[in-house]
Amino acid sequence: MMLLHKVMASPVGRLKLVAGDGGLKAVLWEHDDPRRVPLEASRASASHPLLVETEAQLGQYFAGERRHFQLPLDFAGTPFQQAVWRALLDIGYGATRSYEELARRIGKPTACRAVGAANGRNPLSIVVPCHRVLGKRGALTGFAGGLEAKSYLLDLERRWAGPSGLRILRECRS
């Protein structure tokens, strides 16, 4: 399987989008540690339909026009990691959860540290919203894109979430 990638500019820096035969494999940060999400070599493709669509949906997200991504995802990880990543998809736009809540959600209430480790290896940043997971008492904790990017994403969602955010979005489209 040949992986293809496209790099896009975003308000949180350059993002590398990676696709394979099974769907979107990764959304990586500009200064991502290559050991965090090990992938095979990929070649650039500015016109691959999935990469173009991913870039478009991320652009809509950053503009406050998209709350859910509709992309085929190709999770590559252990069954435990995949369970954590799938649980991340259930955290609503503008909402947050703790590692403890996430551990309970997947039926492993004592696995908070393991959940944190799996969260840190999430290959599909932003699309699979690991930025919505916070430490105890709402503390911003480690994030592959950096705490500044995590804070930006949470603030972006808070700005557009709720009744006032929906009103503002409608006014912007008028």
N, C-alpha and C positions, 0 to 999 in steps of 0.2 A: 504494500500500500504506500503510495507516495503522498506525503503531506504537502499542502500548499499553504502559503501565508500571504498576508497583506498587512501593511502597517498603516495605521490611521492616527491622525492628530485628534486629541480630545482635551477637554479642560483639565484633565488630571495627567496629562502627558501623552506621549506616544504609546499606543497599544498595538501589540502584535496579535493579529487574529489568525488562528491556525485551523484548517479544515482537513479532514480525511474522508475516506469513502463512506464512513458511517455518520458523518455530521460534523458539527463544530467540536474541535478537540480542545482548544485553549484560547483564552484571552489573557495575554501576558503583558506585564508591565515593562516599561522602558528599561529599568535597571533590575529586572527580575533575576534572581539567582537561577541559573540553568539546572541546578540540582533540585529545586523545589518542584518543578514539573518536567521530568525528563521526557524528551520527545525525540523521535528520529529526525534526521535532517529534513528540511523542507525547502521548497523552491518558491520564489516570489510569483504571485499571480494576482495582478490588479483586477482581472475581470472574472474570476471564478464566481459563479452566481451566489453561492452560500456566503462567501466572504464579502461580496458587495452588499448582500442583504443584511448581514451582521453589522457592517459599517453603517448602513442606513438606519437600522433599528437602534443602534447605540447613539447615533446622532439625534434621533427622536427622543430617546431617554434623556440625554443631556439638555435638550430643549424643553423638557417637562411635558412632552407629548406622548410618552409611552411609559406604562407602568409594568407591563408584562412582555417578555420576549417570546416570540413565536419562531423558534429555530430548532432544527434537529440537533440534539446534543449527543455526543459520543463520549460518555464517561469512561475513563480508563483508570481503574484503581481497585483496591481490595473491596470485597463486599461491604465491610464496615465503612470505608471511606465513601463508597457510593450511597450507602444509607444516609450518612451525614449530608452529603451533597444534595440528595433528593429532599431531605428535610429542610434544607435551606430554601428550596423553591417554594415552600409553604409559608415562609415569612413574608407577610404582605408588604407592599410598597409603603415606605414611610414608617414601618414598624421595626422594632428591634426585639431580640431575644438574648438571653444569657446562654453561656455554654451549658450551664446546669439545666436550663429549660430544654435546650436542644438534646442533651443526653437523655432526659426523660422522654422526650418526643420519639426517640428511636428505640425506646425500651431498654436503655442501658443507663439507669440513673446514677450509677457510681463511676461512669466513664467520662467525666468532664474533661480530664486532661487529654484523653484519647480523641475526644470530640474536637478539642482545640487543635490537636495535631492534624487531624483530618481536614479541619476547616482551613488550616494554613497551607494545605496542599491542594486546595480547590483549584483545578486548572482553568475554570471558566469564570474568572473574576468578573464582577458586575452582573453578568448574565445570570449566574448562580450566585445570589447575593450574600456572600460571606461577610461583606461589610456591615450587614445588619446584626451581627453577633457582637455583643459587648461583654466585658468582664463584670465582675461583681459590682453592684451598685452603679451600673451604667458606665463604667470606666472604658475609655477607648484603649484597646489592647492591640497587640501586634497585628500587622496587616502587610501583605506582600507589596502593595503599592505605596506603603508609608502611611503614617497616621494623618498626615495632612490630606492625602487623597481620601482616606476613610472618612474624615470629618467633612470634606467637601461633598462626598456622595450622600452622607446622612443629611446634611443641611439642604442639599438639592431636593431630596425626597420630602423632607419636612416642609419645604417651601411650597411644593406642589400638592402635597397630600391634604386631605380634608376638604370641607366645603369651600373655604376661602380659596384654596389652591385650584379647585375645579372652576370657580367663578373667574379667577384670573386667567386661567387657560382659555375659557370660552371668550373672554374679552380680547385676548391676544389673537384669536382666530377670526374675530369679527372684522 
